[in-house]
Structure formats: C-alpha cells, structure tokens
Amino acid sequence: MEAVKVVCAMSGVTNAREAGPGTIRGDLADSRGCNILHRSDSIETAPAEIARFFTDSELFDYERTNEMLYMDDERT
C-alpha cells in the first residue's frame, strides 16, 4: 500500500543518526533508544504493534469525509 511507503519515507530509518535530512527522525531525533516516533513497516505487522502501544479504549473507528462523498456519488 502506498500509505505505508509514504510514512516510511517521511519518518526515516529507525536509527535517527542514519536518517536523512528532511525526515522526521533525521530532523528531530538523535538516537535509536529515544525514538521520536514509531511506525509499522507493513499493514500485516500493524495490528500487533498497535496492541503494544494502545488499549482498546484508546482506539476508535471513523469514516473519512471523502470516502462518504464518493460512496454518495456511487449511489446516484
């Protein structure tokens, strides 16, 4: 999925000292141990990582406005 690739590129490599300029880690972090952000490397690993950092009460569902508009267009 393209979203995963985009977020990986924006965040930079895990070791902030090796992350390129213009990435979140490259610009704002200084070590691997005190990482400024965490992201999954794929859709498949995301559920386990989400469970590691969040409780069920911290998660919620939503509908994106553009998806609702698109669905309305399909119905007409």
N, C-alpha and C positions, 0 to 999 in steps of 0.2 A: 504494500500500500504506500502511496506517495507521502501521506502524512508522516509516517514513521521515518522515511528518508529525510524529509524536510526538518523534522525535530532533531534528528541525529546530527544533521549538518549545522543547525543553529546552535546546538549545545556544545559541540566539540567533543574531542576524545575524553575518556574518563580521567586520565592524568592531566590535570589543569596545566602543569608545566610544559606539556607537549601539545596543548590545544592551541590552535591558530588564532591570530588576532581577528577580531570581528565575531568570534563565537562567545557564547555566554561564559563558558569556563575559561576561555583564553583571556577574556577582558576582565572578569570579575572574581575568579578563584585563584588560589595559589598552591593547592595541594590535592592529592587524591584522597587523603584521610578526612579532610574537611570539605567535602564536595558541596558546591553551591546548589546543585540540583540533581535529581535522579530521574532517569527516563528508561523505559523499556526499549530493548533493541528489536522487538518484534511484537506483533499482535498476539502471538502464541505465548510469549512469556509475560505479557502484561497482567493477566489475572492473578498469578502468584505474587507478582511484585506489588500490585495494588493491595492485596490482602496483607502483605507485610507492613505496609505503611498506614493503612486506613481501616477503621472499623466500619461495619455495615451502616451505622448511624451517620457516618460522615460522607456517605455516597448517596447520590440522587440521580434520577432519570430526568431527562428534558427532551423537548422537541426543538430542533433548530428552526428558526423562522423561515429560512429559505427553503427547507425541506417541506414545511407545511404549505408554503405558497406553491411549490412545484406540484405537490400532491393535489391541491385545489385545481390547478391548471389541467391536470390529467383527467379530473372528474367531469370537466365541462366539455 
